[in-house]
């Protein structure tokens, strides 16, 4: 028994010596397996004899990768349970808020556990999912917006339970974003108008032009999509817009359209249409309070970023 214990201790010391030497220079060094004498630090020892050993050094979990020919390469996977409690995603969210977490950490909370290639941690699996969705220079977050359960489950480490958790969170986020204020809400800020119009305009694949109808006290009467265009343009004519405004009995309006590309910069066509509508609004006595552009979960107010309203009042 004493001999086995001494052998085990020697083996552990050998492993630790390899780890100590290799930590600072992962992936370097090689030797000839045929004349290797299994000295401490020999990369072949780690490659050939220690393929399943994982050690924890500080907050790093070390996994030896046996696949690299002629050298030991170690894949570093920080397990969530090995992290200090203050660095764990759940604890950080509670202490600092969700905005402080990286996207992979938010995914890790949804996933609960890791695995996948190399037995990734939950955070590592979250990062792997983002990398998989972002292949071929695609934007991972844009892909996630419309990802399907099948596409998620094609990613190693993601089964039905993890896929449905992710899809449920995505749908919940969409519904929260698209939740419109109740009618009779007073629109006293562009963000309130954007929230009221997001259900019709946000995340759409085609350009849409919509109107938010208000009464004289700026309370919401309703919304309506006037036209639906292509992926790059919408065909909205002032006649059709004001015909619907008059039909709805609105005395104040906010007009808006979306950019499927996500860009919030107004085009020259956007500027020209706004000028036309402001001129028609003066004639009809129905003020247009703003023109919003929505896209990619955000919005911009043309009244705030242009001088169109000031120019119109001076005419």
C-alpha positions in Angstrom: 0.0 0.0 0.0 2.9 2.4 0.9 4.5 1.8 -2.5 1.2 2.6 -4.4 0.8 5.7 -2.3 4.3 6.8 -3.1 3.7 6.2 -6.8 0.5 8.2 -6.7 2.2 11.1 -5.0 5.1 11.0 -7.5 2.5 10.9 -10.3 0.6 13.9 -8.8 3.9 15.8 -8.5 4.8 15.0 -12.1 1.4 16.3 -13.3 1.7 19.5 -11.1 5.2 20.1 -12.5 3.9 19.9 -16.0 1.1 22.3 -15.2 3.5 24.8 -13.5 5.8 24.7 -16.5 3.1 24.8 -19.2 0.8 27.5 -17.7 2.8 30.4 -19.0 3.4 28.9 -22.5 0.4 26.9 -23.6 0.9 25.0 -26.8 4.7 25.4 -27.0 7.3 22.7 -27.0 7.5 19.2 -28.4 9.6 16.0 -28.1 10.0 12.7 -29.8 7.7 10.1 -28.1 10.2 7.4 -29.0 12.9 8.7 -26.8 10.9 10.5 -24.2 12.0 9.6 -20.6 8.9 11.1 -19.0 10.7 13.9 -17.3 8.7 16.6 -15.5 7.6 19.2 -18.1 7.8 16.8 -21.0 4.8 17.7 -23.3 4.4 14.2 -24.5 3.6 13.0 -21.0 0.7 15.4 -20.9 -0.4 14.5 -24.4 -0.1 10.7 -24.2 -0.7 9.8 -20.5 -2.9 12.5 -19.2 -5.7 12.9 -21.7 -8.5 12.9 -19.2 -7.0 14.8 -16.3 -8.3 18.1 -15.2 -6.7 20.2 -12.6 -7.8 23.4 -10.9 -5.1 26.1 -10.4 -6.5 29.2 -8.8 -9.6 30.0 -10.7 -8.5 28.2 -13.9 -9.7 24.7 -14.7 -7.1 23.0 -17.0 -8.0 20.3 -19.4 -5.3 18.6 -21.4 -6.1 18.2 -25.0 -4.7 14.9 -26.5 -5.5 15.8 -30.1 -2.5 18.0 -30.8 0.4 16.0 -32.4 3.8 16.3 -30.9 2.9 18.9 -28.2 0.6 19.4 -25.3 -2.1 22.1 -25.8 -4.3 22.8 -22.9 -7.8 24.2 -23.2 -8.6 26.5 -20.3 -12.2 26.3 -19.2 -13.2 28.3 -16.2 -16.1 26.5 -14.6 -18.7 28.7 -13.0 -18.4 26.8 -9.7 -14.7 27.5 -9.7 -15.3 31.3 -10.0 -15.4 33.6 -7.0 -19.0 34.1 -6.1 -18.7 37.8 -7.0 -17.7 36.8 -10.6 -20.5 34.4 -11.2 -23.2 35.6 -13.7 -26.2 35.2 -11.4 -24.5 36.9 -8.5 -23.2 39.7 -10.7 -26.7 40.2 -12.2 -28.2 40.6 -8.7 -25.4 42.9 -7.4 -24.8 45.0 -10.5 -27.8 44.6 -12.8 -28.3 42.7 -16.0 -26.7 45.4 -18.2 -23.3 44.7 -16.5 -23.2 41.1 -18.0 -21.8 40.1 -21.3 -24.1 38.4 -23.8 -22.5 35.1 -23.2 -23.1 35.5 -19.4 -26.8 36.2 -20.0 -27.0 33.1 -22.1 -25.2 31.1 -19.4 -28.0 32.0 -16.9 -30.6 30.7 -19.3 -28.6 27.6 -20.1 -28.0 26.7 -16.4 -25.2 24.2 -17.3 -22.5 23.9 -19.9 -21.0 21.0 -22.0 -20.7 20.9 -25.7 -17.2 20.5 -27.4 -14.5 20.2 -24.7 -17.0 20.1 -21.9 -17.5 23.9 -21.9 -18.8 25.8 -18.9 -22.1 27.5 -19.1 -20.4 30.8 -20.0 -18.2 28.9 -22.5 -21.2 27.3 -24.1 -22.9 30.7 -24.3 -19.9 32.1 -26.2 -19.8 29.0 -28.4 -23.5 29.5 -29.3 -22.7 33.1 -30.3 -19.7 32.1 -32.4 -21.8 29.4 -34.1 -24.6 31.9 -35.0 -22.0 34.5 -36.1 -20.2 32.2 -38.6 -19.6 33.6 -42.1 -19.4 37.2 -40.8 -23.0 37.2 -39.7 -24.1 39.3 -36.8 -24.9 36.8 -34.0 -27.5 39.0 -32.3 -29.4 39.5 -35.6 -29.3 35.8 -36.2 -30.6 35.1 -32.7 -33.6 37.3 -33.2 -35.2 34.9 -35.6 -33.3 31.7 -34.8 -35.3 28.4 -34.7 -35.3 25.6 -32.3 -33.8 23.3 -34.9 -30.9 25.7 -35.6 -30.1 26.0 -31.9 -30.2 22.2 -31.4 -27.8 21.8 -34.3 -25.2 23.5 -32.1 -23.2 21.0 -30.0 -24.3 21.1 -26.4 -27.7 22.5 -27.0 -30.7 20.2 -26.6 -34.4 20.8 -26.4 -34.3 22.2 -22.9 -31.6 24.7 -23.5 -33.1 25.7 -27.0 -36.6 26.3 -25.6 -35.2 28.4 -22.7 -33.3 30.6 -25.2 -36.3 30.9 -27.5 -38.7 31.7 -24.6 -36.4 34.5 -23.4 -36.1 35.9 -27.0 -39.9 36.0 -27.4 -40.4 37.5 -24.0 -38.0 40.3 -24.8 -39.8 40.9 -28.1 -43.1 41.2 -26.3 -41.8 43.5 -23.7 -40.3 45.7 -26.3 -43.4 45.7 -28.5 -45.8 46.3 -25.6 -47.6 49.5 -26.4 -48.8 52.0 -23.9 -52.6 51.9 -23.2 -54.8 54.2 -25.1 -55.3 57.6 -23.5 -51.6 57.6 -22.5 -50.2 61.1 -22.8 -47.3 61.3 -25.3 -44.9 63.7 -23.6 -41.7 62.3 -25.0 -40.6 60.6 -28.2 -39.8 57.4 -26.4 -43.5 57.0 -25.5 -44.5 57.4 -29.1 -41.8 54.9 -30.2 -43.1 52.4 -27.7 -46.6 52.8 -29.0 -45.5 52.2 -32.6 -42.9 49.5 -32.0 -45.5 46.7 -32.3 -46.1 47.7 -36.0 -42.6 48.8 -36.9 -39.9 47.2 -34.9 -38.1 44.1 -36.3 -40.0 44.2 -39.6 -38.3 42.9 -42.8 -40.1 45.6 -44.9 -40.3 49.3 -44.5 -43.6 50.4 -43.0 -45.1 53.8 -42.6 -47.4 54.4 -39.6 -49.2 57.1 -37.9 -49.8 57.6 -34.1 -53.1 59.5 -33.7 -53.5 61.9 -30.8 -56.1 64.2 -29.4 -55.6 67.9 -28.5 -54.1 66.9 -25.1 -51.6 64.6 -26.8 -53.4 61.4 -25.6 -53.2 58.3 -27.8 -56.2 57.6 -29.9 -54.7 54.7 -31.8 -52.1 53.7 -34.5 -52.3 52.5 -38.0 -49.9 51.3 -40.7 -50.6 53.4 -43.8 -48.3 51.6 -46.3 -45.9 48.7 -46.5 -43.0 48.9 -48.9 -39.9 46.9 -49.8 -36.8 46.0 -47.7 -35.3 49.4 -48.6 -38.2 51.9 -49.2 -41.8 52.6 -48.5 -44.2 54.5 -50.8 -46.1 56.9 -48.6 -48.1 59.7 -50.2 -49.2 62.8 -48.2 -52.7 62.4 -49.6 -53.1 58.8 -48.2 -51.6 59.8 -44.8 -53.8 62.8 -44.2 -56.9 61.0 -45.5 -56.5 58.5 -42.7 -55.7 61.2 -40.1 -58.9 63.0 -40.9 -60.9 59.8 -40.9 -59.6 58.9 -37.4 -60.5 62.4 -36.1 -57.0 63.1 -34.8 -56.0 66.7 -34.0 -52.3 65.9 -33.5 -50.2 63.2 -35.1 -46.8 61.6 -34.9 -45.6 59.9 -38.1 -43.0 57.1 -38.2 -41.4 54.5 -40.3 -38.9 51.7 -39.8 -35.5 50.9 -41.4 -35.1 47.1 -41.7 -31.4 47.6 -41.9 -31.3 48.9 -38.4 -29.8 52.2 -39.4 -31.5 55.3 -37.8 -30.0 57.8 -40.2 -32.7 59.6 -42.2 -32.4 59.4 -46.0 -32.9 62.3 -48.3 -36.3 60.8 -49.2 -37.2 60.8 -45.4 -36.3 64.5 -45.2 -38.2 65.4 -48.3 -41.3 63.5 -47.3 -41.2 65.2 -43.8 -41.0 68.6 -45.5 -44.0 67.8 -47.6 -46.1 66.6 -44.7 -45.2 69.6 -42.5 -46.4 71.9 -45.3 -49.6 70.0 -45.7 -50.1 69.9 -42.0 -50.0 73.7 -41.8 -52.7 74.0 -44.5 -55.0 71.5 -42.8 -54.3 72.8 -39.2 -53.3 69.3 -37.9 -49.8 69.6 -36.4 -47.3 66.9 -36.9 -45.4 66.7 -33.6 -42.5 64.4 -34.8 -41.3 61.9 -37.3 -39.6 58.9 -35.8 -37.4 56.3 -37.4 -37.4 52.9 -35.7 -34.8 50.1 -36.1 -32.8 47.5 -34.3 -34.6 48.1 -31.0 -33.9 51.8 -31.0 -35.4 55.0 -32.5 -34.5 58.5 -33.5 -36.5 61.7 -33.6 -36.2 63.9 -36.7 -37.6 66.8 -34.7 -34.6 66.5 -32.3 -31.9 65.9 -34.9 -33.0 68.3 -37.7 -34.2 71.9 -38.1 -37.2 71.0 -40.2 -39.8 72.1 -37.7 -38.1 75.4 -37.1 -37.7 76.0 -40.9 -41.4 75.1 -41.4 -42.5 77.6 -38.8 -40.6 80.4 -40.4 -42.2 79.9 -43.8 
